[in-house]
Amino acid sequence: MKRFVFLAAGLAASAGFAQPAASPPATPDDHDPNEMVCQRVQMLGSRLNAARMCMTRQQWDQRRQADRRDAERAQTNRIVPR
């Protein structure tokens, strides 16, 4: 019985030292900020109507930041009825 306990403990300890498969390191987007990117954008008020918008990567990032800022501002500046 002692042998089994020691064997199980040894296997558990050696499993902790196993190295996972090497994965490539995470790198930030090294895309050109001036590259033109086109995306389909849903139009407000319709599930079916969508338009194709083309902007540079930098413009998409600026738009995404402005949208997030507007959403956060709308959530924090709520009017509470009395």
Contacts in CASP RR format, 6 or more apart in sequence:
PFRMAT RR
TARGET T0000
AUTHOR 0000-0000-0000
METHOD contacts of the structure
MODEL  1
MKRFVFLAAGLAASAGFAQPAASPPATPDDHDPNEMVCQRVQMLGSRLNA
ARMCMTRQQWDQRRQADRRDAERAQTNRIVPR
29 57 0 8 1.000
31 57 0 8 1.000
32 57 0 8 1.000
33 56 0 8 1.000
33 57 0 8 1.000
33 58 0 8 1.000
33 61 0 8 1.000
34 56 0 8 1.000
34 57 0 8 1.000
34 58 0 8 1.000
35 56 0 8 1.000
35 57 0 8 1.000
36 54 0 8 1.000
36 55 0 8 1.000
36 56 0 8 1.000
37 54 0 8 1.000
37 55 0 8 1.000
37 56 0 8 1.000
37 57 0 8 1.000
37 60 0 8 1.000
38 52 0 8 1.000
38 53 0 8 1.000
38 54 0 8 1.000
39 52 0 8 1.000
39 53 0 8 1.000
39 60 0 8 1.000
40 50 0 8 1.000
40 51 0 8 1.000
40 52 0 8 1.000
40 53 0 8 1.000
41 50 0 8 1.000
41 51 0 8 1.000
41 52 0 8 1.000
41 53 0 8 1.000
42 49 0 8 1.000
42 50 0 8 1.000
43 49 0 8 1.000
43 50 0 8 1.000
43 51 0 8 1.000
55 63 0 8 1.000
END
